Amino acid sequence: MIRTLLWLVGGVLLGGVIHLIVILMLPMLATNDVWTKISALDARNKVVVLPAVLPGTPNPLHLDPGLAYAVCQVDLSQGPGVLTGTLPDGFWSLAVFTRAGIIAYSTTNRDGIGRTLDLGIFNAAQTRLLAEQQIDISEGLLIVEAPADDIFILVRLAPPHPTTRPRFEAALSQLACGNIQGAN
């Protein structure tokens, strides 16, 4: 009786451990994640304006059809990342995501930034060098520390009217994104 009970408890514990391992491994084994979808857009070190989502068409990134989007991927192991440009009047937001889709930083124009976007993204080692003043950066650069080297930046604009969407998308296409040169 005790032996059967021990086998039963052991089986339940082993099943629980296997179940936990499988659940924790699934995100690492996923081949159709957001990072893969964005990589397919060829957005490495450049801004790519995403096409407008039309009603009744596939929306694999689950985007809001009322917003205009741009995305850029940056590898911080190649140097600190930067996103600069001027955005039109109206609501905008941006988020810095890790490869796993975790938000490392998020802001909006309502945080007092205004229309000018000057964002520097650094990994932990680069932040230490920055604190030691071993990396030269432009004055006014908003500093963000990312927890990983592979990141992507998503910028969202809210056109006040559908007729202004092309102007907002043109403003998104004028953003500059990439690595700060000579700052490794």
NORDABEL-V782194 format. One record per residue. RES is the residue in one letter. PHI is phi in degrees with one decimal (* if undefined). PSI is psi as a letter, one per 30 degrees, with the letter a starting at -180 (none if undefined). Layout:
BEGIN
res=[RES:RES]
phi=[PHI:PHI]
psi=[PSI:PSI]
END
This chain:
BEGIN
res=[M:I:R:T:L:L:W:L:V:G:G:V:L:L:G:G:V:I:H:L:I:V:I:L:M:L:P:M:L:A:T:N:D:V:W:T:K:I:S:A:L:D:A:R:N:K:V:V:V:L:P:A:V:L:P:G:T:P:N:P:L:H:L:D:P:G:L:A:Y:A:V:C:Q:V:D:L:S:Q:G:P:G:V:L:T:G:T:L:P:D:G:F:W:S:L:A:V:F:T:R:A:G:I:I:A:Y:S:T:T:N:R:D:G:I:G:R:T:L:D:L:G:I:F:N:A:A:Q:T:R:L:L:A:E:Q:Q:I:D:I:S:E:G:L:L:I:V:E:A:P:A:D:D:I:F:I:L:V:R:L:A:P:P:H:P:T:T:R:P:R:F:E:A:A:L:S:Q:L:A:C:G:N:I:Q:G:A:N]
phi=[*:-66.4:-62.3:-64.1:-63.8:-63.4:-62.5:-65.6:-63.7:-60.9:-63.8:-66.1:-63.6:-63.4:-61.3:-65.5:-64.3:-61.5:-59.9:-61.4:-61.5:-63.4:-64.0:-74.1:-85.4:-55.9:-60.9:-73.7:-92.9:-65.0:-107.9:-120.4:-93.5:-62.0:-59.1:-64.6:-64.9:-73.0:-59.9:-67.0:-82.4:58.3:-103.0:-69.8:58.6:-154.7:-85.3:-119.0:-81.2:-79.2:-64.7:-61.3:-85.5:-101.2:-57.6:83.8:-104.5:-59.8:-133.1:-64.4:-95.5:56.8:-85.7:-77.7:-65.4:-82.7:-110.2:-102.9:-125.0:-138.4:-136.5:-148.5:-103.7:-138.1:-103.4:-70.6:-70.0:-91.8:130.5:-58.4:-94.4:-144.7:-132.5:-133.6:153.3:-120.0:-108.9:-70.2:-61.4:125.2:-71.9:-141.5:-144.7:-142.3:-141.1:-104.0:-112.4:-83.2:-56.8:-79.0:86.2:-88.8:-74.9:-92.8:-160.6:-149.8:-153.1:-135.3:-69.3:-80.6:-85.4:90.6:-75.9:83.9:-91.5:-88.0:-110.4:-142.8:-114.7:-113.6:-114.8:-126.5:-85.1:-61.5:-65.3:-68.8:-64.7:-62.6:-62.9:-64.8:-64.5:-85.9:59.6:-99.5:-122.1:-90.1:-130.8:-74.3:-67.7:88.5:-69.4:-77.9:-91.9:-128.3:-102.1:-98.4:-78.8:-144.3:-80.0:-87.0:-134.0:-137.5:-113.9:-115.4:-109.9:-121.8:-117.7:-111.3:-62.6:-69.0:-150.4:-55.9:-71.7:-90.0:-56.2:-58.0:-66.2:-67.9:-66.1:-65.0:-65.0:-62.5:-67.4:-86.5:-66.8:-108.4:-141.8:162.2:-97.2:-72.3:-71.3:72.6:-115.2:-69.0]
psi=[e:e:e:e:e:e:e:e:e:e:e:e:e:e:e:e:e:e:e:e:e:e:e:f:f:e:e:f:f:k:f:h:l:e:e:e:e:e:e:f:f:h:g:j:g:l:k:k:k:k:l:k:k:k:k:f:l:k:i:f:g:h:l:k:f:f:l:k:k:k:l:k:k:k:j:f:f:g:l:k:l:k:j:l:a:k:l:l:k:l:k:l:l:l:k:k:k:l:e:f:g:k:k:f:k:k:l:l:f:f:g:g:e:b:f:k:k:i:k:k:k:k:l:e:e:e:e:e:e:e:e:g:h:f:k:k:l:l:k:g:k:j:k:k:k:k:f:l:e:j:l:k:k:k:k:k:k:j:k:f:k:f:f:f:e:e:e:e:e:e:e:e:f:f:k:k:k:a:k:k:k:g:g:none]
END
